[in-house]
Amino acid sequence: MKENSKILIKESCDKGVLRLLMNNLDQKNALSENMMNILIDEIKLHLLIPP
């Protein structure tokens, strides 16, 4: 399994837009439980929502 930081690429701009790019070509960017958890964690982090 790839490191979390490598299967999700994040870009943000000063206008509050967060772009999350899935980068797990070995799994064809499938929405696995791991990928969904990573996406949710990044969104919460961006919105400053406590875990």
N, CA and C of each residue as an Amber inpcrd file, in Angstrom:
protein
   153
   0.8400000  -1.1790000   0.0000000   0.0000000   0.0000000   0.0000000
   0.8860000   1.2440000   0.0000000   0.4880000   2.2210000  -0.7630000
   1.2520000   3.4620000  -0.8090000   1.0060000   4.2720000   0.4550000
   1.9150000   5.1920000   0.7020000   1.7340000   6.1010000   1.8270000
   0.5380000   7.0000000   1.5450000  -0.1790000   7.3970000   2.5930000
  -1.3420000   8.2640000   2.4290000  -1.0100000   9.5450000   1.6960000
   0.1590000  10.1060000   1.9700000   0.5310000  11.3710000   1.3530000
   0.7510000  11.2390000  -0.1440000   0.9550000  10.0130000  -0.6220000
   1.2020000   9.8220000  -2.0440000  -0.0470000   9.4080000  -2.8100000
  -1.0610000   8.8700000  -2.1320000  -2.2540000   8.4550000  -2.8600000
  -3.2790000   9.5790000  -2.9490000  -3.0320000  10.6810000  -2.2520000
  -3.9110000  11.8370000  -2.3380000  -3.0470000  13.0780000  -2.4590000
  -3.2620000  13.8050000  -3.5230000  -2.5290000  15.0470000  -3.7490000
  -3.4890000  16.1830000  -3.4600000  -3.0670000  17.1120000  -2.6270000
  -3.9570000  18.2230000  -2.3000000  -3.3510000  19.5360000  -2.7470000
  -4.2250000  20.3890000  -3.2450000  -3.8470000  21.7310000  -3.6550000
  -4.8990000  22.6730000  -3.0910000  -4.4640000  23.7790000  -2.5590000
  -5.4260000  24.7730000  -2.0920000  -4.9810000  26.1410000  -2.5760000
  -5.9530000  27.0120000  -2.7530000  -5.6190000  28.3680000  -3.1830000
  -6.1330000  29.3440000  -2.1370000  -5.7580000  30.5710000  -2.2870000
  -6.1030000  31.5870000  -1.3010000  -7.5870000  31.9480000  -1.3190000
  -8.3460000  31.4530000  -2.2850000  -9.7750000  31.7640000  -2.3570000
 -10.6270000  30.7130000  -1.6550000  -9.9970000  29.8050000  -0.9160000
 -10.7260000  28.8140000  -0.1500000 -11.0900000  27.5510000  -0.9020000
 -10.5330000  27.3720000  -2.0810000 -10.8180000  26.1720000  -2.8680000
  -9.7990000  25.0940000  -2.5200000 -10.2850000  23.9000000  -2.2440000
  -9.4280000  22.7590000  -1.9520000  -9.6200000  21.7400000  -3.0610000
  -8.5520000  21.3630000  -3.7200000  -8.5990000  20.3430000  -4.7690000
  -7.8900000  19.1080000  -4.2430000  -8.6160000  17.9940000  -4.2150000
  -8.0590000  16.7200000  -3.7770000  -8.0120000  15.7950000  -4.9830000
  -6.8120000  15.3690000  -5.3450000  -6.6220000  14.4990000  -6.5000000
  -6.2280000  13.1070000  -6.0330000  -7.0320000  12.1270000  -6.4040000
  -6.6980000  10.7500000  -6.0540000  -5.5760000  10.2830000  -6.9690000
  -4.5620000   9.6570000  -6.3830000  -3.3710000   9.2610000  -7.1210000
  -2.9790000   7.8350000  -6.7410000  -3.9280000   6.9270000  -6.8840000
  -3.6650000   5.5330000  -6.5420000  -3.9650000   4.6790000  -7.7700000
  -3.1270000   4.7970000  -8.7680000  -3.3720000   4.1290000 -10.0390000
  -3.3250000   2.6170000  -9.9200000  -2.5760000   2.0930000  -8.9540000
  -2.5300000   0.6400000  -8.7520000  -3.9210000   0.0850000  -8.4440000
  -4.7190000   0.8770000  -7.7460000  -6.0870000   0.4660000  -7.3900000
  -7.1280000   1.1660000  -8.2630000  -6.6610000   1.8140000  -9.3440000
  -7.5370000   2.5370000 -10.2850000  -8.3720000   3.6050000  -9.5760000
  -7.7790000   4.2230000  -8.5560000  -8.4190000   5.2800000  -7.7760000
  -9.7650000   4.8580000  -7.1940000  -9.8820000   3.6000000  -6.8590000
 -11.1290000   3.0960000  -6.2680000 -11.3880000   3.7710000  -4.9270000
 -12.6550000   3.9960000  -4.6320000 -13.0180000   4.5930000  -3.3500000
 -13.0580000   3.5100000  -2.2740000 -11.8890000   3.0580000  -1.9180000
 -11.7700000   2.0710000  -0.8470000 -12.0640000   2.7550000   0.4850000
 -12.2210000   1.9600000   1.5110000 -12.4500000   2.5310000   2.8390000
 -11.2830000   3.4250000   3.2440000 -10.0760000   2.9960000   2.9310000
  -8.8850000   3.7890000   3.2390000  -8.9120000   5.1250000   2.4980000
  -9.2330000   5.0980000   1.2010000  -9.2660000   6.3360000   0.4210000
 -10.3530000   7.2710000   0.9390000 -11.5260000   6.7350000   1.2610000
 -12.6010000   7.5810000   1.7820000 -12.2100000   8.2120000   3.1130000
 -11.5410000   7.4500000   3.9860000 -11.0940000   8.0030000   5.2680000
 -10.0730000   9.1100000   5.0630000  -9.1780000   8.9250000   4.1170000
  -8.1740000   9.9520000   3.8290000  -8.8520000  11.2110000   3.3040000
  -9.8060000  11.0580000   2.3910000 -10.5420000  12.2030000   1.8500000
 -11.2920000  12.9420000   2.9540000 -11.9860000  12.2080000   3.8040000
 -12.7390000  12.8190000   4.9030000 -11.8050000  13.5660000   5.8450000
 -10.6800000  12.9620000   6.1960000  -9.7170000  13.6120000   7.0930000
  -9.1920000  14.9060000   6.4940000  -8.8920000  14.9070000   5.2120000
  -8.3750000  16.1150000   4.5650000  -9.4340000  17.2080000   4.5090000
 -10.6750000  16.8400000   4.2450000 -11.7540000  17.8320000   4.2180000
 -11.9550000  18.4190000   5.6070000 -11.9680000  17.5710000   6.6300000
 -12.1090000  18.0630000   8.0040000 -10.9570000  18.9890000   8.3680000
  -9.7620000  18.6150000   7.9750000  -8.5940000  19.4430000   8.2680000
  -8.7250000  20.8030000   7.5890000  -9.1800000  20.7980000   6.3490000
  -9.3380000  22.0490000   5.5950000 -10.4160000  22.9320000   6.2200000
 -11.4860000  22.3120000   6.7280000 -12.5860000  23.0670000   7.3210000
 -12.3760000  23.3360000   8.8070000 -11.2640000  22.8310000   9.3490000
 -10.9250000  22.9740000  10.7680000 -11.9840000  22.3600000  11.6730000
 -12.4840000  21.1930000  11.2710000 -13.4490000  20.4520000  12.0800000
 -12.6670000  19.4840000  12.9580000 -12.9040000  19.4970000  14.2660000
 -12.1780000  18.5590000  15.1290000 -12.5590000  17.1160000  14.8050000
 -11.6100000  16.1780000  14.9710000 -11.9050000  14.7630000  14.6670000
 -12.9590000  14.1750000  15.5660000
